[in-house]
Amino acid sequence: MLVGWDNTMFPAVNEQRKIPLSYHLLFPSGSNPGDWKEQPPSMNKLINHLEEQPFRIEQACSGHLNDPLKESFLGMKTLGDMVVFHMIHENLHMGLIKSMKQILIDK
């Protein structure tokens, strides 16, 4: 989720991505830890980026939610549409993580 937000939101408002390029290379859509050839960032580093990201997104996108995207994103036309998509997408992942956690704890 960290990479997805970073890869779309900041370029949409003409800003540089905020997380290291190595994260984009390690965690693209459909990535698998079994395919990694380098050491991933520590959990603490990932958590720090995840904690900082909402503030960076809010700062970069404030006042621009109705701005049109340079090109359509999955049929969405405005920055605000893309924010809503990412929020729904993140909630889907959180639900799956919660379900997996419950299954593992109940065993």
C-alpha positions as CSV (number, residue, x, y, z in Angstrom):
1,M,0.0,0.0,0.0
2,L,2.9,2.3,0.8
3,V,4.2,2.0,-2.8
4,G,0.8,2.3,-4.4
5,W,0.0,5.6,-2.7
6,D,3.5,6.9,-3.4
7,N,3.5,5.9,-7.0
8,T,0.3,7.7,-7.9
9,M,-0.5,10.5,-5.5
10,F,2.7,12.5,-5.6
11,P,3.3,12.4,-9.4
12,A,-0.4,13.5,-9.8
13,V,0.5,16.8,-8.1
14,N,3.8,17.2,-9.8
15,E,5.9,16.1,-6.8
16,Q,8.7,13.6,-6.5
17,R,7.9,10.3,-4.8
18,K,8.7,10.3,-1.1
19,I,9.9,6.7,-0.5
20,P,13.1,5.2,-1.9
21,L,13.1,3.7,-5.4
22,S,14.2,0.4,-3.9
23,Y,10.8,0.1,-2.3
24,H,9.1,0.5,-5.7
25,L,11.4,-2.3,-7.0
26,L,10.8,-4.6,-4.1
27,F,7.0,-4.1,-3.7
28,P,5.4,-3.7,-7.1
29,S,1.9,-5.0,-7.6
30,G,2.0,-8.8,-7.4
31,S,5.4,-8.9,-5.7
32,N,6.5,-12.0,-3.8
33,P,9.2,-12.1,-1.0
34,G,10.5,-15.3,-2.6
35,D,11.5,-13.3,-5.6
36,W,13.6,-10.7,-3.7
37,K,17.3,-10.5,-4.5
38,E,18.1,-7.9,-1.9
39,Q,17.3,-7.4,1.8
40,P,14.0,-5.5,2.3
41,P,13.8,-2.5,4.6
42,S,13.3,-3.2,8.3
43,M,9.8,-3.3,9.7
44,N,10.6,-0.2,11.7
45,K,11.6,1.7,8.5
46,L,8.4,0.6,6.8
47,I,6.3,1.5,9.8
48,N,7.9,5.0,9.9
49,H,7.1,5.6,6.2
50,L,3.6,4.4,6.7
51,E,3.1,6.7,9.7
52,E,4.5,9.7,7.8
53,Q,2.8,9.1,4.5
54,P,-0.8,10.3,5.4
55,F,0.7,13.7,6.4
56,R,2.8,14.0,3.3
57,I,-0.2,13.1,1.1
58,E,-2.5,15.6,2.9
59,Q,0.1,18.3,2.5
60,A,0.7,17.6,-1.2
61,C,-2.9,17.2,-2.1
62,S,-4.6,19.8,0.0
63,G,-6.7,22.0,-2.2
64,H,-6.3,19.8,-5.2
65,L,-8.9,17.1,-4.7
66,N,-11.1,18.4,-7.5
67,D,-8.1,18.8,-9.9
68,P,-8.3,16.6,-13.0
69,L,-5.7,13.9,-13.4
70,K,-3.3,14.2,-16.3
71,E,-4.5,10.8,-17.5
72,S,-7.4,8.7,-16.3
73,F,-6.5,6.3,-13.4
74,L,-8.7,3.2,-13.7
75,G,-11.5,5.4,-15.1
76,M,-11.1,8.0,-12.4
77,K,-10.8,11.6,-13.5
78,T,-9.9,13.7,-10.4
79,L,-7.3,13.5,-7.6
80,G,-10.1,13.1,-5.1
81,D,-11.4,10.0,-7.0
82,M,-8.0,8.5,-6.8
83,V,-7.8,9.2,-3.0
84,V,-11.1,7.4,-2.5
85,F,-9.9,4.4,-4.6
86,H,-6.7,4.1,-2.5
87,M,-8.7,4.3,0.7
88,I,-11.1,1.5,-0.4
89,H,-8.2,-0.5,-1.7
90,E,-6.3,-0.2,1.6
91,N,-9.3,-1.2,3.6
92,L,-9.7,-4.3,1.4
93,H,-6.1,-5.3,2.3
94,M,-6.6,-4.5,6.0
95,G,-9.6,-6.8,6.0
96,L,-7.6,-9.6,4.4
97,I,-4.8,-9.1,6.9
98,K,-7.2,-9.1,9.8
99,S,-8.8,-12.3,8.5
100,M,-5.4,-14.0,8.1
101,K,-4.4,-12.9,11.6
102,Q,-7.6,-14.4,13.1
103,I,-7.1,-17.7,11.3
104,L,-3.5,-17.9,12.6
105,I,-4.4,-17.0,16.2
106,D,-7.4,-19.4,16.3
107,K,-5.1,-22.4,15.3
